[in-house]
Each structure stands twice: as structure tokens, then as C-alpha cells.
Amino acid sequence: MNIKTVYVEITNRCNLNCQTCYNRSGMNRVTKEISPEQIEAICRRFRPYGMNRLLLSGGEPSLHSRFFDVLALADQYPDMTFGIVTNGTNSDPRFIEAVNCHGNMFIQISLDGASEESNAKTRGAGNFEKTLSFARQIHTEGRPHLLKMVISKSNIDDVEPFYRLALSLGYQPEFAFIYRSGNADSDWEKKALTAMEKFRLMKRIDRLNEDLHGNAFLPRCTVRCPFTRGADSLSLCIRTDGGIQPCQMLYDSRFSLGNIFETPNADLENAFRKMCETAKKRLETDYGCSRCLLRNGCGHGCMAAAVCLNGDPLADDGDCAFRKSIFLGYDLKRGI
């Protein structure tokens, strides 16, 4: 079992209630937190498995009652990378100083538009300028800070302005497509993107990388679940209740691998093996694959996306047409 990244929801509190939030943290009224001591225990537990990156999220992580004690762990583990996933609305000088003073710390700021009007559709009114103010106070030279946008129907036309905004602030632009979880499930049909829309957006981002000399990761779909290859180089998600999820996207508690505060390593490793067995069953499932020209190279898609869309890890993940578009309209052409 090789674990490279652990994504920890250190608090379930959030001051926003975004339309695309995968865990509906803005709806929580009873606060749950993972203490700094428990987070340190997570580091100690997973370091022997190869963990070298810890992502701190929420909710909004800066609302944690002992947030600065959590950030102090970056001093204790100087050879690890600490990432903070924030909405950027909390410009506490201590937060900004901590990020600027730690070479092993980076931030990912969530923003869903290049203007107040566009961003407000997803993240609510009055937050755009707060986030820009925060972003401008972070030292970006030589640092891998990210400005991330979740693309849905509401901001589909804002990709290029957002890309340019990120570069102007000194950040690397990052994009992800909305998926059906949490708040995104409400009015899903009005928010979801078609396969062709995703493909065109991916090509647009690729063009922007070339034209503007950027390096934004292309938001492809999953070709093959990492669990089909065994428990190697995994990224876990830990919920505030201690639930260990196989990944951030496979958030349904039915698929928890155990509890970080209760489950011994032997049981956790056994749960990993069972999850790998489930994932491998996708390779044996026919989603119309026998008639597909990509059948020999396709890994039958994403188990987590299948759960989000259909509630079943062995169901169609909804991205077959997108995968075909990428291969035929992008990869094949670039390979010729």
C-alpha cells in the first residue's frame, strides 16, 4: 500500500455555500474538527506508507479553532509538502505570513469566475474582491500556488478570462469539471456539462497553455481507476468524522475504508485490497465496450464518478463519450 497524498477535512465549517460544493459544508450547523494532535497522528501513521503531501481542507480550513497550531506542523515535517485548500475570504495576517514564510507550503484558492458577476453565480455575492485581495498578498514567485475553477454551465464562458486572471496574479490556473456530489446534485441537469462541451473546454485550455505559456493541467476524465492497478500511489480523503475515503470524489460513506481513529492498519490494508477487487470488476464489465474501437486501451472509467452519477461503483461513469472524444480528437491527432 503506497500512499502519496492525504487530503484531510480539518473542519466541517464554511462561511460560503457554493453551488458546486461536493460535501455541502456550508450547510453544517454543528461544528466538527480534527485536532492538530490528530492531524500529527495521521502524518505519523501514513509516513511509513510513503506519504509526502498533506492537503488541508474543509469546509474552510482557516475557520478551524486551532488553525495556526495546524499550520505549525509544517515546521515539524519540513520534508513534507503542505497544501491549504481555501476560498481566500479570510485575510488574517497570520495566515498570509504562515504561507509566505514556509517554503514547503502552498495554497489552492477556489474561485469560480473572473468577475464578481460570474463568481457570484457559484460562490455567492460579495466574495470576489475578498478573494483577490487575499491572493495578492501571497508571495507567488517560485511557488506552486493554484487558482482553481470548477467549470459548470454557469461559468462555461469564463474559462479564458479566468486563465488570464490567474496568470496576472502569479498563480497557476487549475480547472476541474463539476461532478454530481453534495450541492452539485441539486438541479444537476442545469449545471452538468455535455461530453462535447468538456472536450471543447479541454482543447481551449490546451490552446491557452500554448498561447500564454501556461501549464494548466488538462481536465481529462479518468480512463482507468488507480485501484485497478493495486494500492499504489494513492490519494486518500479523511472526513471530519474520521472516515477514510478511497479518494475525495468517492465520498459516500458506504465506501469508507475505515476510521482513522479506530481502524488498525491490518484492517485498513484489507479494506484496500477489497476496494481493489471491486475496481477490477469494472474491467470485466461491458459498457458497450465489445463494439468500441477503444476497447483494448480503455480502462472502463472511474468508479467514483459512477457512484456520484448512478450510486453504483460498477455502473456507467457517464464519461464514455468524453473519453472517445479525447482519444479521437486530441490524442490521436497529436500522435500523428
N, C-alpha and C positions, 0 to 999 in steps of 0.2 A: 504494500500500500504506500503510494508516493503522493504526498500532499504538498503542493507548492504554495497555494494561496488559501487563506481562511478569511471569509467575509463575515464580520460579526455585527449584528444589530445590537448596539450597546444600549439603546433606549428605544422605547416604542412611542415616545413623544415627538410631535412635529407641529410647527407653527403654520404649516401650509396644508392644503388638502388637494393635491394635484389630481387632475383628471386621469392621469396615466399611472398613478402610484400602484405598485404591484402588491403592497401589503396593507393599504388603507390606513397608514399610521396617523394621518390627520384626523381620523375618527375616534382615536383612543381617548378615553376619559380617565382610566386608571393607569397610573404610570408603572412600567416595569423597566428595570435596568439590570445590566450585567456590571458588577463592580470591577474596579481596577484590579483588585486581587484575583478575581475570577478570570479576567482577561489575561493576566500574567500566567495563571494556571493553564489557560488554553495554549499560550505560547510554549510553556514548558512541555505540555503534553504532545504537541504536534511537531516540535522542532526535530525530534528523532525520526520523524517520517519525512523530513525534507522541507518543512515549511520555511519559506524565506520572505513571505509577504503577508502582512495583516492589513485588511481593509476595514475601517471603522465607519459604520453607517447607522441607520436608524429606521424610522424616524429621522429627525435631525440630530446628529451626534453631538453638536455643540450645546444642546439643551440638557445633556447628561448632568446630573447634580455634582459629579466629581470629574468633569470633563478634563480638567488640566492635570489631574492625577493620572488619567488615562494617557494623555499625551506624553507624560514623563516617562512612559515605558520605552519611548524612542531612544532615550539615553541609556536605558538598561540593556537594550538589544541593538547596538549600533550597526551590526552586520545585517539587520533585517530592514526591509522597506515598509514604511507605514503610510497607508493611503487614507485620506479622510474624504468621504463622500458627503458633500454638504450642499445646501441650497443657497449658501452665500448671503443670507439675510442677516446674519449675526456678525457684526463687525467689531466684536470685542477685541481690543488691542492685544490682549494676552494670547488670543487665538492666532492673530496675524503674526505676532512676534514668534510664537512657537513654530509656525510653519516656516517663517523666514530664517530661523536660526538653526533648523535641523536639516542637514543635507540628506538624511535618509527618510524625509517626509515629503509627500506630495499631496495635492488636493485634486479632487474631481468636483467641479462646480456644475450643478444641474441648472440648466436654463433652457427654455423651450421656445425661444423666438429671438429675433434680432431687434425687436422693438417692444415697447410697453404693450401695444395693442395685440401683437402676436403672442407674446409670452403670457399675457393675462388669460387667454383662452384656455390654457392648461393649468397655470400656476396661480391664477387669481390676480386681481388688480393691485398695483402699488408695490410690486416686488422687483420689478426690472431694474430700476435705478439703484436700489439697495444692493442687489447682486453685483452690478457693475462697479459700484463703489468699493465693495469688498475685493473684487477681482483685481482692481487697480492697485490695491495696497500690498498685494502678494508679489514678492520678488520672483520673476519668471526666468531670468537669464540662466541658461544651463540646467533648468529644472523641467521635469516632465509633467507639468500641471495640465489638466484637461478641462475643457469647457464642453459639456455633453448635452446633446439634444435628443430627446425621444421623438421620433417622427410619427405623426398621426395625420389624419385627414385635415386637422385644424391648422397645421403649420407646414404642410407639404410644400408650399411655395416659398418657404423661408430658408431653405437649406443653403443656398449660395450666400445670402446676406449674413446668415449665422456663421458660416465658414469664414467669411471676411472679418466679421466682428471678432471671432476668436483669435485670428492671427493678429489683428490690430492691438489686442490686449496682451499679446505674447504667449497665448495658450495654444495648445494643440486641439483642434476641433475633433470631437468624437460624436458618432451618431449610432443610434440603435432604433430599430423599428418597434413600435408598440406591440405588446403581446397581451393576451387575454387573461389577466390576473388582477385581483383587487379592484380598484376603482375603474380600471380599463374595461372591466366586464360590463359595466353599465353602458347602455347604448352602443354596444360593441360594433354593430353594423355601421354606425355613423363615424366611428373612429378608425376602423380597420382599413388597411391598405391592400390593394389587389397585388397579385404577383407581378403584373406588368408595371405598376406604379413603383414597387420595390426595385425592380430591375432598372428602370429608368433613373431612379434616385441613386442607385449604386453607381451607375455609369457617370452620372453627373458629379458625384463625389470624386470618382477616379479622375475625371477631367480637371476638376478643381485642384486636385493634388499635383497634376502636371503643370497646369497654367500658373498656379500660385506657389509652387514649390513647397507644398504642404505634405503632411504624412498622415492624414486621417485614415484610420482603419476602415476598410470597406465593410459595411454591414451585410455580410453574406448570411445565408441561412446555414444551419448545421447539415452537413452531408451524412455524418455518422456520429452517433453518441460516443463520447470518450469511454463510457463504461463498457462498450463492446470490446474494447482492447484490454480490459482488465483495469484494476485500480492503479493507474499510473498517471502522474502529473495532474492530480485532481484539484478542484477548487470547491471547498465546502462553504456552506452558509449556516451560520448559527443564529437562531432566533433568540429573542429576549427570554423566552421560556426555557431555553437550553436545548431546544430541538436541533438536531444536526441534520441539515438537508443536503442531499447529494450535490445540489447547485442552487444558485439564487432563484433560477427560473422554476425548478421543481420544488415549489414552496408548500404544496399541500402536505399537511401533517401525516397523511396516510403513508407517505413515502419517507418518513423520517428514519434515519439510520440509528437513532438512539437519542440519549440526552447527555449533553456534555458534562453535566454534574452528577450523573448516575451510572451511565453505561461504561463498563470496563472495556479496555482495549480489545480483549479477545472477542467480546460480543460485537464490538464495533466492526472489527475486521470480518467477522462472519456476516454481518449485515451488508458490508461492502460486496462480498462475494455473491450474495443473493441478488443484490442490485445489478451486478454484472451479468448474472444469469438472465434476469428479466430483460436487460438491454439487448442481449444477444438474441433473444426471441424475435426482436424486430427484424433481424437479418433473415429469419426464416418465414416472415410474414409477407404475403403477396398483396401489395397495394396497387395491383395492376402492373407490377414490375415485370412479369413474364413477357409483356408486349412492349416494354420500354427499351429504347436503344441505349439507355444509360445503365441497364440492369447489372452489368459486370463491374461498374465503378462506383455505383451509388451505395451508400450505407443505410438507406431506408430512413434517414432523417432523425429528428430529435424527439426523444422520449418525453422530455419536459414540455415541449411545445404541444405534443399530442395530449398530454394531461390538461394543459391550460385550455386547449381548444375543445377537447372531447371527453376529458375526465378519465382517460384510459391510456396507460403508457404504451400499449400496443396498437393504439388507433392511428389513423392518418394524422400526420402533424400539420397538414394544411399547406406545406411549402413545396410540394412536388413540382408544381408548375414553375415556381421561382427557381428551383434547382436546375430544371431543364433550361430555363432562360439564361441562367448564368453560364452553363456549360456551352450551349449552342451560340449564344450571342455575345459571350465575353471570353471565356477561357479558350474555346476552340479557335476563335479569331486571333487571339494574342499568341497562340501556339503555332499558327501557320506562318 
